[in-house]
Amino acid sequence: MKASVKWTDGRQFVAESGSGHSVVIDGPPDHGGRNTGPRPMEMLLMGLGACTSFDVLEILEKSRAGVTDCVASIEAERADTVPSVFTKIHVHFTVSGHKLKENQVKRAVELSAEKYCSASIMLAKGGVEVTHSYSIVDD
């Protein structure tokens, strides 16, 4: 896996994935940025959210659950000192569908957290307290 990050101006960068996709990353104006994209640490949280959501959806689809929507809301706390690493991350899934079984959703979230999500497991092994929860919306 590869990526490149090119500085463009101020604190703005264009990151390109090995698969050819690009995203603008920027800082806040008080640090020389123009606020034209997410902050680097926000990208980490978004990557974690996408990684674990990918797993949850794949597991639920394999169990033939009728999922119509899945939103991962992520909240994090950072250390007050430099480096301002994440100390706690909580991921809450809101899974919508028709007659979803709670045991299937619970198991999908647990499997992602404990076995499949490389991002959350890596952060947890690095000392971050990573927790997960879920709610189910019947539609």
C-alpha angles and dihedrals in degrees: 000000000000140000138175131211119200123194111230107173141326104347095331122119136176112221119199124194124220087251090061103257122133136205132180114235119191143168132232120276092250088064098044098273131119099219093244096139144007121299117254093252090048087056089056091054092046090050091051091049093050093045095053093039089053089056096045093050093046092050093047093047090051089053088051094242113166097239115175099171141007125189123182112202111196127196123182141184123210133203116265092227133064121298088048095206123173111266099177133018125181122191118196118189122205104196118188128193148113115295094338114187113235093216090057094050092045092050093047091052092046094048092050092048097044106030118010116030104090092188098053093040091050092050092046091051087052091059102268115137101233118187133176136202136168144200128198125222117197111213 
